[in-house]
Amino acid sequence: MKPTTTLHDLGQSLWLDNITRDLLNGETLRRYIDDFSVTGLTSNPTIFDRAIRHSAQYDAEISRKAALVGSTEELFFELALADLSQAAKLFDPIYDQTNGVDGWVSLEVSPLLAHNAKKTFAAARDLHQRAGKRNLFIKIPGTTEGLPAIEEAIFAGIPVNVTLLFSYEQYVAAADAYLRGVERRIEKGLNPAVASVASVFVSRWDVAVTGKVPSELTNKLGIAIAQRTYRAYREFLASARFMRALNAGARVQRLLWASTGTKDPGAPDTLYVEALAAPFTVNTMPEATLKAFGVHGRIREMLPAHSGESERDLSAFIREGVDVHALAAQLQDEGEATFVKSWKDLMACIETKMAVAREAG
């Protein structure tokens, strides 16, 4: 049995962190579902920038719609929704089989709205309505300004993938926003079963401290932060507050591991997948990581709900002068800036293709 199958059977969902028309039209995604137990898919502005920039498969549609759309952003979302709708259809049987726990795809609101809660919520509502897909998450960043938008989206019944979380504290704030939205639905007599995941980024922690800590701490910070966050997740699930919501029909906001591709060429390419095997969580992986784990991955043990190892490791980093609270805020800001840059690059790429199409027409 493949390691991916074993991990799936132990209770962790394996999602693909990528989407391209080659993946969709060439049957590769279907093969990943069949061969590697992939049960969902995530996207972000960087992924779509690469997909559209390096493929001619979008050019005909861009050419056809260049004169019909009101803005470059509108055209992008038409392209993205077409891709994600096709992917969502592939995952429909998994969604049905798991009663909506799995089988999801994700689309992010414009990262330019990250510091405007009202506009973020309005964009999330618009994309949710335009898509009309039951298994599409709208990605909203877990920034300070994003938290009210997350609460409002959940209250409105919009499934949300909270993105750009880096720490225990950021996760707890996102979980609280989710639960507030659920509790407001309960108070109003609405169905509280609104799906959500909370995406915690892992590998960027280790990139941030590369060359700044002793060799024995290399590639341990991201895992330690993730272990601390997993403990908070399990405590959240066991809390009286969440149990009351669960009793009223709420769903669990699952914890999702993001940025799990190994960045250090000297480290195992399955490092974060093996370290963060945990039931009732999701690991969304780049293609290379998914295929590597499917071929030679090993599952040594499942992540314990409560472990002192992460705190020992974090204490070692603190002794070396690493301020994990400040670094978490920095990583969230940098992650947001990366998506903003990718978004601007993506818009510029589409505008260039639109201009070429108009000249040719």
N, C-alpha and C positions, 0 to 999 in steps of 0.2 A: 504494500500500500504506500502511495506517495506521501511524503511528509506533509504536503498541503492537505491531503485528505485526512490524515491523522489529526492535524491541528484543528481542522474544521469539526471533526467528530468529537474532539475534546471541548468544543463549545466556543471557539473564537471564529468570527466571521472574517474572511479574507476578501478584501476589495482591491480593485485595480485603481491606482492613482494615475490615470491617463485616459485620454480619449482622442482618437483621430478617425477620419473617414476610412483610412486604410484598415484600421482595427475593425471597424463596423462592417465595411463592405467586403473585406477579404476573409470574413469568417473567423478571424483571429480571436475576437472577443468570445464568440461562441465556443471556440476550442478551449479558451482559458476557463470558461464556466464548466465545461465537461472534464477537462484534464487536470485543472488545478483548483477545483472547488471554489472558484470565484463567485461571490454572491452579491456583488455591488460594485459601484464605480464612483470615483470622485474626480472633479475637475477644478481648475482655478485659472485665473488670467494668464499665468505663465504657460500652463499646458495648452491653452487655446492659442496663445501667441505662436508657440512652436508649431502647432498643428496647421494653422492657416498660412503661416509664413513659409513653411517648408513643403507644402503640398499644392498641387494644381487642382485637386479635387473640389476645391471651393470656388475656383475661378468662374466657372460657368454660372453658378448661382449668383455670385457677386455681380457679374456682368448683366444678368437678367434683371436683377433687382436694383441696380445702381440708381436708376432714374425714378424708382417707385417709392423708396423709403425716405423718411424725413430726416434721418441723421445716420452717421456712421455707427453710433451705439445701437440704434434700432436694428440696423442690418446685422450687426454682430449677434444680437440676441436671437434674431431669426435663424442664423446659422447654428448657433449653439443649441437652441431649442430643438432644431431638426435633428441634430446629432444625439442629444440626450433623450429625445422621445424614442428614437430608434433603439438606443441602448436600454431604455426603460422597458420597452416591449420585450426585449430578450430576457429581462429579469422578472417579468410578470409572473411566470410560474413559480419562481422562488418566493416572491411576495405572497402569493396565494398559499403556498405550502407552509410558510412560516407565520401566517396570519399577520402580515405586515411588519414583522420584526426585521426581516431582511429583504433583499431585492431592490435596494435603493440606488438612485443616481443623484448627483449634486450639481447645482449651478449657483455661482456666486453673484451677489449684487455688485454693482460697480464699486471698486475700492475707493473711488473718489468721494464716496459718501460716508466713509468710515467714522467721521466725526460729526455726523448729522443724523440724529436718531429718527426724526420725523421723515426725512427723505429716504433713509434706509428702509424704514417700515413700508413707506409708500411703494418703493421699488420692489420690495419682497412681495407685497400683495399683488402688484401688477404682474410680476413674473409668474407667480403661482397661478394666477387666473389665466394668463396667456398660455401657459404650458398645459393646463388641464390634465395633469398626470398625477395619479394617486401616489406614485412611488418616486416623486421628485422632491428632494430636499432643497430649500433655498439656503445658501450659505451666508451667514451674517457674522462679521468679526466680533470676537468677545472683548472689544475695547470698552473703555468706560462709557463712551457714547453709544456703543453698540448694544449694551445691556438692556436699556429701555426698549429698543427696537425688537430685541429677542422676546422680551416679555409680551409686547404688543402682538407680535407675529403668532406666538403660541396661543394667546387669548383669542386671536382671530381664526385659529384652526389651521395655521400654515405650518407644515413640517419644517423644522430648522436644523441645519448643520452649523453648529457654532464653531467658527474657525479661528485660527491664530491665538490659541491658548498655549501658554508655555509653562505655567506653574500651578502648584497646588492652589494658591490664592485665586488665580485667574479662573481655574476650573470651578472652584466653590462659588465664585460670583456668577459664573454662567449657569451653574446648576440651580442657584437661587433664583435667577431671572426666569429660567424655564419653569420652576415650580410655582413661582408667583403667577405666571400666565395660566398654569393649570388650575391653581386654586381659584382664580377669578372665574374660570369657566365653571367650576363646581358651584361657586356661589350663585352664578347666573342660571344654573340648571342646564348647562350645556355639556355635551359629551367631552370628558377630559382626556380621552385617549388620542392625544396629538403626539406624533412621533418626533424624536429629536436625537441627535448625537452631539457629543462635545469632543472636539478634535484637539488633542494635545500634541504639539510638535516636539520631536525628540532629538534628532541628530544635530540640530543647529546649536544646541547647548555645547556639544563637544567641539564643534568647529570654532565656537567663540573662545574657548580656552586652550586651543591647540598651541603648544609651545610655551604656555604660561604656568603649567603645573608639572610636578614630577611625573616621570614616565609611568610609575605605578598607578597613577590616576587617569591615565589616558583612556578616553572613550568610556568613562564611568559616570560622568556627570548627567548626561541625558537619561541614562537608565535609572540613576538614583532619583532624579526628579520625577520620572514616570512612576517609579515604585511608590514614592510618597503620594502622588496624585491618585494612584490606584487604591491606596489605603483610604484616602478621603472619599473616593467613589463608593467603596464598600460601606463606609460609615454612613454616607448619605442614604444608601439603599436601606440600611437598617434603622434609620432615624424614625422616631414616632411621627414626625411631620410628613415624611414621604409615605409611611405606612397608611396614614389616614387618606392621602390622595390615592394611593393604590387601591384602598378599600372602596373608594368611590369610582374606580374604573380607569385610573390614570395608567399610562405606560411608563416604562423606565427610559430615561434619557441615557442611552448607552455611551460608554467611554470609548473613544476612537483614538488609536495611535496613528499619528501622521508624521511625515518626514522621517520614514524608517529605512530609507536607503542609506547604506554606509558610505560616508564621505571620505574616510581615511583609507587610502589604498593599501595600507599595511594591516588593516583589520579584516576579520571575516566578513564576507558580503552578506551574511545572514545574521549579523550581530544583534540587531535590535528586534528582529522577528523572534529569534530564539529566547532572548532575555525577557520578552514581554508577552509570552504565551499566557493568556488568562481567559477564563470562561466569561461569557456574556460581555465581551469587548469586541472591537473591530480593529483590524490592522489594515490600513490602506497602503499598498506597496507600489513603487515604480515597477515597470515591467521586468527590468533586469533583476530586481530583488525577488519578485514573485517566481521567476523562472529558476533563479539560483536556489531558492528554498525548496522548490518543487523537485529539484534534482538531488541536492546533497544536504538539505536542512536536517537538523536534529532537534528533537524536543527532549531536553533533559528533565525539566520539571516545570509545573505550572506555577505562575506567580502567586505567592502566598498573600492572603488578605492583609496580614499584619506581619511586617518584617523589620527587624532592627538594622538590617544590613544597609538599607538606603540611608538611614540617619547617620550611621557610622561613616559612610562615604561622604555624605554632605558635610559632616563635621570636619572631615579631612580637607575638603575644598575650602571651607571657611577659614581654617587655619592657614591655608596658603593665600589668603587674601581675596578670595572670590566672594563677592557680595551677590548672593543668589537672587535676592529681591530686586536689586537694581538691574541685574543682568536680565531677569525675566521681563522687566519693563522695556529694557533696551531691545531685546529680541522681538518683542511684540511690535515695537516701533519700526524695527528694521524689516520685519516680515511684511508689515503694512506697506512700507516704502517700496519693497521689492514688487509687491502686487500692483502698486500704483505705477511703477515704471513699466512693468509688463503690460498693464492696461493701456498706457499711452503708446507704447510700441505697437501693441495690437491695433489700436485705432489708426495709427499712422500706416500700418501695413495694409489695412482694409481700404483706407483712403487712397493709397497708391494703386491698389488693384481696381478700385472704382474709377479712378482717373484714366487708367489704361483702357478700361472697358468703354468709357464715354468717348475717348479718342478713336477707338476702333469702330464705335457705332456711328 
